[in-house]
Amino acid sequence: MTIEILMPALSPTMTEGKLAKWLKKEGDAIKSGDLIAEIETDKATMEMEAVDEGTLGKILVAAGTEKVSVNQPIAVLLQEGESAKDIKASAPTSKSEPPKAETPKAEAPKAAPPPAPAKPAPAAPQAAAPTPPPAAPAAPPMAPAAQTGDRVFASPLARRVAATAGIDIAAVTGSGPRGRIVKADVDAAVASGGVKRTTTTTATGAPAPRATSGTVDEYGQPYTIQPNNNIRKVIAKRLVEAKTTIPHFYLTIDCVIDELAKARKRINENADGYKLSVNDFVIKASAIALRKVPQVNASWTEDAVRLYDNVDISIAVATPDGLITPIIRDADKKSLSVISNEMKDLAARAKVKKLKLDEFQGGGFSISNLGMFGIKDFSAIINPPQVAILAVGAGEQRTIVRDGQIVIAEVMSCSLSCDHRVVDGAVGAQFMQAFKALIEDPIRMLV
């Protein structure tokens, strides 16, 4: 009997996904454990393994199909002795995307003829337009009323619409106060053919806007559409949920990292197989601080607060599709060198969507570091159900007071975003104190 291959649920929150790519084609023999497809979930792109053995008899959902529901049949596996004739009886293709995609193509030629009668439509704007359209051809002689010398008086919106349409705004007659050109004047000029711009500069001498594809918004601003993928949609949904339902408050502290910079330099000069970053020290210091102040290593539920036994830290990593947070498990028990190597591996695989589920799901605390971009300080949005996230800025030279003297030191600002339902102000402050002490005296992380 044929076996339906169903869309798998590759994460606890997944209800649908994108069938990104088929790794097998119809007619291929399949063994249990073979990789047969790539599925884009709400978190990453995962490889799907075959459970049963047989021959891939028919692909029901084409590669690239989005919004495929979990448990929807996506292919049919043939058993020994079976052929394509057996598929129709046991696996109807009504749920698959390909048949739907074929319908519009078949109907497209029938739908094309109706627009033909609409050709006379251009006459409508002329009939309904105000007085300016008939006068548009005579605009050049009247243009001086809207300008003084080389200056053209026009609204910013009128300029944008004219630039998009390729109209020389200096040749448009203005109907606004004191001859000012408004959007209606440009629309009238466009409807009547107007005077096309022939030079590469505007009337003011500024470079003319580059040609666009013609897709503009209601204000005449050209734009390009970038469709939202599943990952971006989920990020947007979770961020709105976090910012609107979690009572955030923020604590910022400055850490002098002169000693950390010296220790890092000495370690890296003698390192074998690794190079420590400032972020590696931040992860380790956060992990130890979480052991000292466990109330921050938690999550919120309506019935209770969950205090985690393990210190698993999520690290925000930027990818082309948005942020993902791979996890350093048991970070408090690992050396700086192990943390460094794990972080490099996780970040590299996160950017190409090759993380495993347990490598980015879970975690009790998050870190977001924008120091490498020169950002001095910022406030991050909590990653629910966690109750805190540490935002790390760039280390920079600043003047500070030390023993009554003004000196120059390398200082790094860090901000803790807290969920006030779990983390009170005093608790958050205790965590930041513990973190600061470790960052400013990094030797304490090595013992």
RAHU-V154974 format. One record per pair of residues at least 12 apart in sequence whose C-alpha atoms are under 10 Angstrom apart, sorted by the first residue. I is the first residue (numbers start at 1). J is the second residue. D is the distance in whole Angstrom. If there is no record, write none. Layout:
I/J/D, I/J/D
//
This chain:
1/77/9, 1/78/7, 1/79/6, 1/80/9, 1/81/9, 1/82/8, 1/86/8, 1/87/9, 1/90/8, 2/54/9, 2/55/10, 2/57/9, 2/76/7, 2/77/6, 2/78/5, 2/79/6, 2/80/9, 2/82/7, 2/83/9, 2/84/10, 2/86/7, 2/87/7, 2/88/10, 2/89/9, 2/90/7, 2/91/8, 3/52/8, 3/53/10, 3/54/9, 3/56/10, 3/57/10, 3/73/10, 3/75/9, 3/76/6, 3/77/5, 3/78/7, 3/79/8, 3/87/9, 3/90/8, 3/91/8, 4/52/10, 4/58/10, 4/60/10, 4/71/10, 4/72/9, 4/73/6, 4/74/7, 4/75/6, 4/76/5, 4/77/6, 4/78/9, 4/87/9, 4/90/8, 4/91/7, 4/92/10, 5/50/8, 5/51/9, 5/52/9, 5/56/10, 5/59/9, 5/60/9, 5/71/9, 5/72/8, 5/73/6, 5/74/6, 5/75/5, 5/76/6, 5/77/7, 5/91/10, 6/69/9, 6/70/7, 6/71/5, 6/72/5, 6/73/4, 6/74/6, 6/75/7, 6/76/9, 7/19/9, 7/39/9, 7/48/9, 7/61/10, 7/68/7, 7/69/7, 7/70/5, 7/71/5, 7/72/5, 7/73/6, 7/74/6, 7/75/9, 8/39/9, 8/41/10, 8/48/8, 8/49/10, 8/68/10, 8/69/9, 8/70/6, 8/71/6, 8/72/8, 8/73/10, 8/74/10, 9/39/10, 9/41/9, 9/69/9, 9/70/6, 9/71/8, 10/39/8, 10/40/9, 10/41/7, 10/42/9, 10/43/9, 10/44/10, 10/45/10, 10/46/8, 10/47/9, 10/48/9, 10/70/9, 10/356/10, 10/357/8, 11/41/8, 11/42/8, 11/43/8, 11/44/10, 11/46/10, 11/357/7, 11/358/10, 11/361/8, 12/357/10, 12/361/9, 13/41/9, 13/42/8, 13/43/9, 13/234/10, 14/41/7, 14/42/6, 14/43/9, 14/69/9, 14/70/8, 15/41/9, 15/42/9, 15/67/9, 15/68/9, 15/69/6, 15/70/6, 15/71/9, 16/39/10, 16/40/9, 16/41/7, 16/42/8, 16/66/8, 16/67/5, 16/68/5, 16/69/4, 16/70/5, 16/71/9, 16/72/9, 16/230/9, 17/39/7, 17/40/6, 17/41/5, 17/42/7, 17/43/10, 17/45/10, 17/65/9, 17/66/6, 17/67/5, 17/68/5, 17/69/7, 17/70/7, 17/229/10, 17/230/7, 17/231/10, 18/38/9, 18/39/6, 18/40/5, 18/41/7, 18/42/9, 18/45/9, 18/63/8, 18/64/7, 18/65/6, 18/66/4, 18/67/6, 18/68/6, 18/69/9, 18/229/9, 18/230/8, 19/37/7, 19/38/6, 19/39/5, 19/40/6, 19/41/9, 19/45/9, 19/61/8, 19/62/7, 19/63/6, 19/64/6, 19/65/5, 19/66/6, 19/67/8, 19/68/7, 19/74/9, 20/37/8, 20/38/5, 20/39/5, 20/40/6, 20/41/10, 20/45/8, 20/46/9, 20/47/10, 20/62/9, 20/63/5, 20/64/5, 20/65/7, 20/66/8, 21/36/9, 21/37/6, 21/38/5, 21/39/7, 21/40/9, 21/45/10, 21/47/9, 21/62/8, 21/63/5, 21/64/6, 21/65/9, 22/35/9, 22/36/6, 22/37/4, 22/38/6, 22/39/9, 22/47/10, 22/48/10, 22/59/9, 22/61/10, 22/62/8, 22/63/6, 22/64/9, 23/35/7, 23/36/5, 23/37/5, 23/38/7, 23/47/9, 23/48/9, 23/63/10, 24/36/5, 24/37/7, 24/56/8, 24/59/10, 25/37/10, 25/55/10, 25/56/7, 25/57/9, 25/58/9, 25/59/8, 26/55/8, 26/56/5, 26/57/6, 26/58/6, 26/59/7, 26/75/9, 26/76/9, 26/77/9, 27/54/10, 27/55/6, 27/56/5, 27/57/6, 27/58/8, 27/77/10, 27/78/9, 28/54/9, 28/55/6, 28/56/6, 28/57/8, 28/77/10, 29/53/8, 29/54/6, 29/55/4, 29/56/6, 29/57/9, 29/77/9, 29/78/9, 30/50/7, 30/51/9, 30/52/8, 30/53/5, 30/54/5, 30/55/6, 30/56/7, 30/77/9, 30/78/10, 31/49/9, 31/50/7, 31/51/8, 31/52/7, 31/53/5, 31/54/7, 31/55/9, 32/49/7, 32/50/5, 32/51/5, 32/52/5, 32/53/5, 32/54/9, 33/48/9, 33/49/5, 33/50/5, 33/51/6, 33/52/8, 33/53/9, 34/47/10, 34/48/8, 34/49/5, 34/50/5, 34/51/8, 34/52/9, 34/53/9, 35/47/6, 35/48/6, 35/49/5, 35/50/6, 35/51/10, 36/48/6, 36/49/6, 36/50/6, 36/56/10, 37/49/7, 37/50/9, 37/63/9, 38/63/9, 38/64/10, 39/63/10, 39/64/10, 39/66/10, 39/68/10, 40/64/10, 40/66/9, 40/67/10, 40/229/9, 40/230/7, 40/231/8, 40/353/9, 41/67/10, 41/229/10, 41/230/7, 41/231/7, 41/234/10, 42/229/9, 42/230/5, 42/231/5, 42/232/8, 42/233/8, 42/234/6, 42/235/8, 43/230/8, 43/231/6, 43/232/9, 43/234/8, 43/235/9, 43/321/10, 43/322/10, 43/323/9, 43/324/7, 43/325/9, 43/353/9, 43/355/10, 43/357/9, 43/360/8, 43/361/9, 44/230/9, 44/231/7, 44/321/9, 44/324/8, 44/350/8, 44/351/10, 44/352/9, 44/353/5, 44/354/8, 44/355/7, 44/356/9, 44/357/9, 44/360/9, 45/231/9, 45/350/10, 45/352/8, 45/353/5, 45/354/7, 45/355/8, 45/356/9, 46/353/7, 46/354/7, 46/355/8, 46/356/7, 46/357/8, 47/353/10, 47/354/9, 47/356/9, 50/77/10, 52/77/8, 52/79/9, 53/77/8, 53/78/9, 53/79/8, 53/80/9, 54/76/10, 54/77/6, 54/78/5, 54/79/5, 54/80/7, 54/82/10, 55/76/9, 55/77/6, 55/78/5, 55/79/7, 55/80/8, 55/82/9, 55/83/9, 56/75/7, 56/76/6, 56/77/5, 56/78/6, 56/79/9, 57/75/8, 57/76/6, 57/77/5, 57/78/5, 57/79/9, 57/82/9, 57/83/7, 57/84/6, 57/85/10, 57/86/10, 57/87/8, 58/74/9, 58/75/6, 58/76/5, 58/77/7, 58/78/9, 58/84/8, 58/87/8, 58/91/9, 58/93/10, 59/73/9, 59/74/6, 59/75/4, 59/76/7, 59/77/9, 59/93/9, 59/96/9, 59/98/9, 60/72/10, 60/73/7, 60/74/5, 60/75/5, 60/76/7, 60/91/9, 60/92/9, 60/93/6, 60/94/9, 60/95/8, 60/96/5, 60/97/7, 60/98/7, 60/99/9, 61/73/8, 61/74/5, 61/75/7, 61/93/9, 61/95/9, 61/96/5, 61/97/5, 61/98/6, 61/99/9, 62/74/8, 62/75/9, 62/96/8, 62/97/7, 62/98/6, 62/99/10, 62/101/10, 63/97/10, 63/98/9, 64/97/10, 65/96/9, 65/97/7, 65/98/8, 65/101/10, 66/97/9, 66/229/9, 66/230/9, 67/97/10, 67/230/9, 68/95/9, 68/96/9, 68/97/8, 69/95/10, 72/95/7, 72/96/8, 73/91/8, 73/92/9, 73/93/8, 73/94/10, 73/95/7, 73/96/7, 74/91/10, 74/93/9, 74/95/9, 74/96/7, 74/97/9, 75/91/9, 75/93/9, 75/96/9, 76/90/9, 76/91/7, 76/92/10, 76/93/10, 77/91/10, 122/191/8, 122/192/10, 123/191/9, 125/187/10, 125/188/9, 125/191/7, 125/192/9, 126/188/8, 126/191/7, 126/192/8, 129/184/9, 129/187/9, 129/188/7, 129/191/9, 130/184/9, 130/185/9, 130/188/8, 131/175/10, 131/185/10, 131/188/9, 132/172/10, 132/173/8, 132/174/9, 132/175/8, 132/184/9, 132/185/7, 132/186/10, 132/187/10, 132/188/6, 132/189/8, 132/192/9, 133/173/10, 133/184/10, 133/185/8, 133/186/10, 133/187/9, 133/188/5, 133/189/6, 133/190/9, 133/191/7, 133/192/6, 133/193/9, 133/194/9, 134/188/9, 134/189/9, 134/191/10, 134/192/8, 135/172/10, 135/173/8, 135/188/9, 135/189/9, 135/192/9, 136/171/9, 136/172/7, 136/173/7, 136/185/9, 136/186/10, 136/188/7, 136/189/6, 136/190/9, 136/191/9, 136/192/7, 136/193/8, 136/194/7, 136/195/9, 137/171/9, 137/172/9, 137/173/10, 137/189/8, 137/192/8, 137/193/8, 137/194/7, 137/195/8, 138/171/9, 138/172/9, 138/173/9, 138/194/10, 139/170/9, 139/171/6, 139/172/6, 139/173/5, 139/174/9, 139/189/9, 139/194/9, 139/195/9, 140/170/8, 140/171/5, 140/172/7, 140/173/8, 140/195/9, 141/171/8, 141/172/10, 141/173/9, 142/171/8, 142/172/8, 142/173/6, 142/174/9, 142/179/10, 143/169/9, 143/170/7, 143/171/6, 143/172/6, 143/173/5, 143/174/8, 143/179/9, 143/181/10, 144/170/9, 144/171/9, 144/172/10, 144/173/9, 144/174/10, 144/179/9, 145/173/8, 145/174/8, 145/175/10, 145/178/7, 145/179/6, 145/180/8, 145/181/10, 146/170/8, 146/171/9, 146/172/8, 146/173/7, 146/174/6, 146/175/9, 146/176/9, 146/177/9, 146/178/7, 146/179/4, 146/180/5, 146/181/7, 147/170/8, 147/173/10, 147/174/9, 147/178/9, 147/179/8, 147/180/8, 147/181/9, 147/203/10, 149/204/10, 150/170/9, 150/203/6, 150/204/6, 150/205/9, 151/170/9, 151/203/7, 151/204/6, 151/205/10, 152/169/8, 152/170/6, 152/171/10, 152/172/10, 152/174/10, 152/179/10, 152/180/8, 152/181/8, 152/202/10, 152/203/7, 152/204/7, 153/169/9, 153/170/9, 153/174/8, 153/176/10, 153/177/10, 153/178/9, 153/179/8, 153/180/5, 153/181/6, 153/182/9, 154/169/8, 154/170/9, 154/172/10, 154/174/8, 154/176/9, 154/179/9, 154/180/5, 154/181/4, 154/182/6, 154/183/9, 154/185/10, 154/186/10, 155/176/10, 155/180/7, 155/181/6, 155/182/6, 155/183/7, 156/181/10, 156/182/9, 156/183/9, 156/219/10, 157/181/10, 157/182/7, 157/183/6, 157/186/10, 157/218/10, 157/219/6, 157/220/7, 157/221/9, 158/180/10, 158/181/7, 158/182/5, 158/183/4, 158/184/8, 158/185/8, 158/186/6, 158/187/9, 158/219/9, 158/220/8, 159/181/9, 159/182/8, 159/183/8, 159/186/8, 159/202/10, 159/220/9, 160/183/9, 160/186/10, 160/209/9, 160/216/10, 160/219/8, 160/220/6, 160/221/7, 160/222/9, 161/182/10, 161/183/7, 161/184/10, 161/186/7, 161/187/8, 161/190/9, 161/216/9, 161/218/10, 161/219/8, 161/220/5, 161/221/8, 161/222/10, 162/183/8, 162/185/10, 162/186/6, 162/187/8, 162/189/9, 162/190/8, 162/194/10, 162/196/9, 162/197/9, 162/220/9, 163/186/10, 163/196/10, 163/197/9, 163/202/9, 163/208/7, 163/209/6, 163/210/9, 163/211/8, 163/212/10, 163/220/9, 163/221/10, 164/209/8, 164/210/9, 164/211/7, 164/212/7, 164/213/9, 164/214/7, 164/215/9, 164/216/8, 164/220/7, 164/221/8, 164/222/7, 165/186/9, 165/187/9, 165/189/10, 165/190/7, 165/194/10, 165/196/8, 165/197/9, 165/211/9, 165/212/9, 165/214/8, 165/220/9, 166/190/9, 166/194/9, 166/195/9, 166/196/6, 166/197/6, 166/198/9, 166/208/9, 166/209/9, 166/210/10, 166/211/8, 166/212/10, 167/186/8, 167/187/10, 167/189/8, 167/190/7, 167/193/9, 167/194/6, 167/195/6, 167/196/5, 167/197/5, 167/198/9, 168/186/9, 168/189/10, 168/194/8, 168/195/6, 168/196/5, 168/197/4, 168/198/8, 168/199/9, 168/201/10, 168/202/8, 168/203/8, 169/181/8, 169/185/10, 169/186/8, 169/189/9, 169/194/9, 169/195/8, 169/196/9, 169/197/8, 169/202/8, 169/203/8, 170/195/9, 170/197/9, 170/202/8, 170/203/6, 170/204/9, 171/186/10, 171/189/9, 171/194/8, 171/195/6, 171/196/9, 171/197/9, 171/203/10, 172/185/7, 172/186/7, 172/188/9, 172/189/7, 172/190/10, 172/194/8, 172/195/8, 173/185/7, 173/186/8, 173/188/10, 173/189/8, 174/186/9, 183/219/10, 183/220/10, 212/224/10, 228/321/9, 229/321/8, 229/322/10, 230/321/9, 231/321/7, 231/322/7, 231/323/9, 231/324/9, 232/320/10, 232/321/6, 232/322/6, 232/323/9, 233/321/10, 233/322/10, 234/322/10, 235/321/10, 235/322/8, 235/323/8, 235/324/9, 236/322/10, 238/382/10, 238/383/8, 238/384/8, 239/381/7, 239/382/8, 239/383/8, 239/384/9, 240/381/10, 241/383/10, 241/384/9, 242/381/7, 242/382/6, 242/383/7, 242/384/6, 242/385/9, 242/419/10, 243/381/7, 243/382/8, 243/383/10, 243/384/10, 245/384/10, 245/419/10, 246/300/10, 246/381/9, 246/382/8, 246/383/10, 246/384/9, 246/385/10, 246/387/9, 246/418/9, 246/419/6, 246/420/8, 246/421/8, 247/382/10, 247/387/10, 247/417/10, 247/418/8, 247/419/6, 247/420/6, 247/421/7, 247/422/10, 248/380/10, 248/381/8, 248/382/8, 248/387/9, 248/388/9, 248/416/10, 248/417/6, 248/418/5, 248/419/5, 248/420/6, 248/421/9, 248/423/10, 249/379/9, 249/388/10, 249/416/8, 249/417/6, 249/418/5, 249/419/7, 249/420/7, 249/423/9, 249/424/9, 249/425/8, 249/428/10, 250/378/10, 250/379/7, 250/380/9, 250/388/10, 250/389/10, 250/390/10, 250/415/7, 250/416/6, 250/417/5, 250/418/6, 250/419/9, 250/420/10, 250/425/9, 250/428/9, 250/429/10, 251/379/9, 251/390/9, 251/414/8, 251/415/5, 251/416/5, 251/417/7, 251/418/8, 251/425/8, 251/428/7, 251/429/7, 251/432/8, 252/377/9, 252/378/9, 252/379/9, 252/390/10, 252/391/9, 252/392/10, 252/413/7, 252/414/6, 252/415/4, 252/416/6, 252/417/9, 252/429/9, 252/432/8, 253/377/10, 253/412/8, 253/413/6, 253/414/6, 253/415/6, 253/416/9, 253/429/9, 253/432/7, 253/433/8, 253/435/10, 253/436/8, 254/377/10, 254/393/10, 254/395/10, 254/411/6, 254/412/6, 254/413/4, 254/414/6, 254/415/9, 254/432/10, 254/436/8, 255/395/9, 255/409/10, 255/410/8, 255/411/6, 255/412/5, 255/413/6, 255/414/8, 255/432/10, 255/433/10, 255/435/9, 255/436/6, 255/437/8, 255/438/10, 255/439/7, 255/440/6, 256/395/9, 256/396/10, 256/397/10, 256/398/10, 256/400/9, 256/409/7, 256/410/6, 256/411/4, 256/412/6, 256/413/9, 256/436/8, 256/437/10, 256/439/8, 256/440/6, 256/441/9, 257/278/9, 257/395/7, 257/396/9, 257/397/10, 257/409/8, 257/410/6, 257/411/6, 257/412/7, 257/436/10, 257/439/7, 257/440/6, 257/441/8, 257/442/9, 258/395/9, 258/397/10, 258/409/7, 258/410/6, 258/411/8, 258/412/10, 258/439/10, 258/440/8, 258/441/9, 259/410/9, 259/439/8, 259/440/6, 259/441/7, 259/442/7, 259/443/9, 260/278/8, 260/281/8, 260/410/10, 260/438/9, 260/439/7, 260/440/6, 260/441/7, 260/442/6, 260/443/9, 261/277/10, 261/278/8, 261/395/10, 261/410/9, 261/440/10, 261/442/9, 262/442/10, 263/276/10, 263/441/9, 263/442/7, 263/443/8, 264/276/7, 264/277/8, 264/278/8, 264/280/10, 264/281/9, 264/442/9, 265/277/10, 267/337/10, 268/337/10, 271/337/9, 272/337/10, 273/337/9, 273/341/9, 274/336/10, 274/337/6, 274/338/9, 274/339/10, 274/340/7, 274/341/7, 274/344/10, 275/336/10, 275/337/8, 275/340/7, 275/341/8, 276/336/7, 276/337/7, 276/338/10, 276/339/9, 276/340/6, 276/341/9, 277/336/9, 277/337/10, 277/340/7, 278/340/10, 278/369/10, 278/371/9, 278/372/10, 278/394/10, 278/395/9, 278/439/10, 279/315/10, 279/339/10, 279/340/9, 279/343/9, 279/367/9, 279/368/10, 279/369/7, 279/370/10, 279/371/9, 279/372/10, 279/392/9, 280/335/10, 280/336/6, 280/337/8, 280/338/9, 280/339/6, 280/340/6, 280/341/9, 280/342/10, 280/343/8, 280/344/10, 281/335/10, 281/336/7, 281/337/10, 281/339/9, 281/340/9, 281/438/9, 281/439/7, 281/442/8, 281/445/8, 282/336/10, 282/367/9, 282/369/9, 282/390/10, 282/392/8, 282/414/10, 282/435/8, 282/436/10, 282/438/9, 282/439/7, 282/442/10, 283/313/8, 283/314/9, 283/315/9, 283/328/9, 283/331/7, 283/332/9, 283/336/9, 283/339/8, 283/340/9, 283/343/10, 283/366/9, 283/367/8, 283/390/10, 283/435/10, 284/313/10, 284/328/10, 284/331/6, 284/332/6, 284/333/9, 284/334/8, 284/335/8, 284/336/7, 284/339/8, 284/340/10, 284/435/9, 284/438/9, 284/439/9, 284/442/10, 284/445/7, 284/446/10, 285/331/9, 285/332/8, 285/336/10, 285/434/8, 285/435/6, 285/436/8, 285/437/9, 285/438/6, 285/439/6, 285/440/10, 285/442/8, 285/444/9, 285/445/7, 286/311/9, 286/313/8, 286/331/9, 286/332/8, 286/365/9, 286/366/9, 286/367/9, 286/390/9, 286/431/8, 286/432/9, 286/434/9, 286/435/6, 286/436/9, 286/438/9, 286/439/9, 287/310/10, 287/311/6, 287/312/8, 287/313/7, 287/328/10, 287/330/8, 287/331/6, 287/332/5, 287/333/9, 287/334/10, 287/365/9, 287/435/9, 287/445/10, 288/311/9, 288/331/8, 288/332/5, 288/333/9, 288/431/10, 288/434/8, 288/435/8, 288/438/8, 288/444/10, 288/445/8, 289/332/9, 289/430/9, 289/431/6, 289/432/8, 289/433/9, 289/434/5, 289/435/5, 289/436/9, 289/437/9, 289/438/8, 290/310/10, 290/311/7, 290/312/10, 290/313/10, 290/332/8, 290/364/10, 290/365/9, 290/431/7, 290/432/10, 290/434/9, 290/435/9, 291/309/9, 291/310/9, 291/311/8, 291/332/8, 291/431/10, 291/434/10, 292/430/9, 292/431/8, 292/434/7, 292/435/10, 293/427/7, 293/428/9, 293/429/10, 293/430/7, 293/431/6, 293/432/10, 293/434/8, 294/307/7, 294/308/8, 294/309/9, 294/310/10, 294/311/9, 294/427/9, 294/431/9, 295/307/7, 295/308/9, 295/387/9, 295/422/8, 295/423/7, 295/424/9, 295/427/7, 295/428/9, 295/431/9, 296/308/9, 296/364/8, 296/365/8, 296/386/9, 296/387/7, 296/388/7, 296/389/9, 296/418/8, 296/419/9, 296/422/8, 296/423/6, 296/424/9, 296/427/8, 296/428/7, 296/430/10, 296/431/8, 297/309/9, 297/310/9, 297/311/7, 297/312/9, 297/313/9, 297/363/9, 297/364/5, 297/365/6, 297/366/10, 297/386/8, 297/387/8, 297/388/8, 297/423/10, 298/311/10, 298/363/9, 298/364/6, 298/365/8, 298/385/8, 298/386/6, 298/387/6, 298/388/8, 298/422/8, 298/423/9, 299/363/10, 299/364/7, 299/365/9, 299/383/10, 299/384/8, 299/385/5, 299/386/5, 299/387/6, 299/388/9, 299/419/9, 299/421/10, 299/422/8, 300/384/8, 300/385/6, 300/386/7, 300/387/7, 300/419/9, 300/421/8, 300/422/7, 301/385/8, 301/421/10, 301/422/10, 304/422/10, 305/387/10, 305/421/9, 305/422/7, 306/364/9, 306/385/10, 306/386/10, 306/422/10, 307/364/9, 308/363/9, 308/364/7, 308/365/10, 309/330/10, 309/364/10, 310/329/8, 310/330/6, 310/331/9, 310/332/9, 310/333/10, 310/363/9, 310/364/8, 311/328/9, 311/329/7, 311/330/5, 311/331/6, 311/332/6, 311/333/9, 311/363/8, 311/364/7, 311/365/8, 312/327/6, 312/328/6, 312/329/4, 312/330/5, 312/331/6, 312/332/8, 312/362/8, 312/363/5, 312/364/6, 312/365/7, 312/366/9, 313/325/9, 313/326/8, 313/327/5, 313/328/5, 313/329/7, 313/330/8, 313/331/7, 313/332/9, 313/360/10, 313/362/9, 313/363/5, 313/364/6, 313/365/5, 313/366/6, 313/367/7, 313/389/10, 314/326/6, 314/327/4, 314/328/6, 314/329/9, 314/359/9, 314/360/7, 314/361/9, 314/362/8, 314/363/6, 314/364/7, 314/365/6, 314/366/5, 314/367/6, 314/368/9, 314/383/9, 314/386/10, 314/389/9, 315/327/6, 315/328/8, 315/343/8, 315/346/10, 315/347/9, 315/360/9, 315/363/9, 315/365/9, 315/366/6, 315/367/5, 315/368/6, 315/369/8, 315/389/10, 315/390/10, 316/347/9, 316/366/7, 316/367/6, 316/368/5, 316/369/7, 316/370/10, 316/383/10, 316/389/10, 316/391/10, 317/343/10, 317/346/9, 317/347/6, 317/348/9, 317/350/7, 317/351/8, 317/367/10, 317/368/8, 317/369/9, 318/347/9, 318/350/8, 318/351/7, 318/368/10, 319/347/9, 319/348/10, 319/350/7, 319/351/5, 319/352/8, 319/353/9, 320/351/7, 320/352/9, 320/353/10, 321/351/9, 321/352/10, 321/353/10, 322/351/9, 323/350/9, 323/351/9, 324/347/9, 324/350/7, 324/351/9, 324/353/9, 324/355/10, 324/360/7, 324/361/10, 325/346/9, 325/347/9, 325/350/8, 325/359/9, 325/360/6, 325/361/8, 325/362/9, 325/363/9, 325/366/8, 325/367/9, 325/368/9, 325/383/9, 326/342/10, 326/343/8, 326/346/6, 326/347/7, 326/349/9, 326/350/7, 326/355/8, 326/356/9, 326/357/10, 326/358/9, 326/359/6, 326/360/4, 326/361/8, 326/362/9, 326/363/9, 326/366/10, 327/342/9, 327/343/8, 327/346/8, 327/347/10, 327/358/8, 327/359/6, 327/360/5, 327/361/8, 327/362/8, 327/363/6, 327/364/9, 327/365/9, 327/366/9, 328/340/10, 328/342/7, 328/343/7, 328/346/9, 328/359/8, 328/360/9, 328/363/8, 329/342/10, 329/358/10, 329/359/9, 329/362/10, 329/363/8, 329/364/10, 330/363/10, 332/445/9, 335/445/9, 335/446/8, 335/447/10, 336/445/8, 336/446/8, 346/359/8, 346/360/9, 362/384/10, 362/385/9, 362/386/9, 363/383/10, 363/385/9, 363/386/8, 364/383/9, 364/384/9, 364/385/8, 364/386/6, 364/387/8, 364/388/8, 364/389/10, 365/382/9, 365/383/8, 365/384/10, 365/385/10, 365/386/6, 365/387/7, 365/388/6, 365/389/6, 365/390/8, 366/380/10, 366/381/10, 366/382/8, 366/383/7, 366/384/10, 366/386/8, 366/387/9, 366/388/7, 366/389/5, 366/390/6, 366/391/9, 366/416/10, 366/417/10, 367/380/9, 367/382/10, 367/383/10, 367/388/9, 367/389/6, 367/390/5, 367/391/6, 367/392/8, 367/416/9, 368/380/7, 368/381/10, 368/389/7, 368/390/6, 368/391/5, 368/392/6, 368/393/9, 368/414/10, 368/415/10, 369/390/8, 369/391/6, 369/392/5, 369/393/6, 369/394/8, 369/414/9, 370/391/8, 370/392/6, 370/393/6, 370/394/7, 371/391/9, 371/392/6, 371/393/4, 371/394/4, 371/395/7, 371/396/10, 371/412/9, 371/413/9, 371/414/10, 372/392/10, 372/393/8, 372/394/6, 372/395/9, 373/393/9, 373/394/8, 374/393/7, 374/394/5, 374/395/8, 374/396/9, 375/392/9, 375/393/5, 375/394/6, 375/395/9, 375/413/10, 376/392/8, 376/393/5, 376/394/5, 376/395/8, 376/396/8, 376/411/10, 376/412/8, 376/413/7, 376/414/9, 377/391/7, 377/392/7, 377/393/5, 377/394/7, 377/395/10, 377/412/8, 377/413/6, 377/414/7, 377/415/7, 378/390/10, 378/391/6, 378/392/8, 378/393/7, 378/413/9, 378/414/8, 378/415/7, 378/416/10, 378/417/10, 379/391/6, 379/392/9, 379/393/10, 379/414/9, 379/415/6, 379/416/7, 379/417/7, 380/392/9, 380/415/8, 380/416/8, 380/417/6, 380/418/10, 381/416/10, 381/417/7, 381/418/9, 382/416/9, 382/417/7, 382/418/7, 382/419/8, 384/419/9, 385/419/10, 386/418/9, 386/419/8, 386/422/10, 387/417/8, 387/418/6, 387/419/5, 387/420/8, 387/421/8, 387/422/7, 387/423/7, 388/416/7, 388/417/5, 388/418/5, 388/419/6, 388/420/9, 388/422/9, 388/423/8, 388/428/9, 389/415/8, 389/416/6, 389/417/5, 389/418/7, 389/419/9, 390/414/7, 390/415/6, 390/416/5, 390/417/6, 390/418/9, 390/432/9, 391/413/9, 391/414/6, 391/415/5, 391/416/6, 391/417/8, 392/412/8, 392/413/6, 392/414/5, 392/415/7, 392/416/9, 393/411/9, 393/412/6, 393/413/5, 393/414/6, 393/415/8, 394/410/10, 394/411/8, 394/412/6, 394/413/7, 394/414/9, 395/409/10, 395/410/6, 395/411/5, 395/412/4, 395/413/7, 395/414/10, 396/408/10, 396/409/8, 396/410/5, 396/411/5, 396/412/7, 396/413/9, 397/409/5, 397/410/4, 397/411/6, 397/412/9, 398/410/6, 398/411/6, 398/412/9, 399/411/9, 411/440/10, 412/439/10, 414/432/9, 414/435/10, 414/436/9, 415/432/9, 416/428/8, 416/429/9, 416/431/9, 416/432/8
//
